[in-house]
Amino acid sequence: MAIVVQATYENGVLKPTQPLPLAEHQKVQVTIRTGTSAIVQAYGIMGWTGSAELADYFARDPELDPLEGP
C-alpha cells in the first residue's frame, strides 16, 4: 500500500499534516521528496541568470509551450 502525505520536519521528527491509517509501532518505508520542482533545482546549472521562480514560470506556463501554443 502506498500513502502520500505532506509532512513538516521539526526538531528531528517528521510530523504528518494529517492522521495516518497505520497501526501503532508499524514499520514503514519512507521516501523523502522536497517540494522544490526539478526546474528550480536545476536552474543554477543552466547558465540562467534570472530567479528560480522566473525559470519555473517559463518552464510551466502553458502559453509559453511551443507544442501547446495559441
C-alpha positions, 0 to 999 in steps of 0.5 A: 500500500502506498500513502502520500502525505505532506509532512513538516520536519521539526526538531528531528521528527517528521510530523504528518499534516494529517492522521495516518491509517497505520497501526501503532509501532508499524514499520514503514518505508519512507521516501523523502521528496522536497517540494522544490520542482526539478526546474528550480533545482536545476536552474543554477546549472543552466547558465540562467541568470534570472530567479528560480521562480522566473525559470519555473514560470517559463518552464510551466506556463502553458502559453509559453509551450511551443507544442501547446501554443495559441 
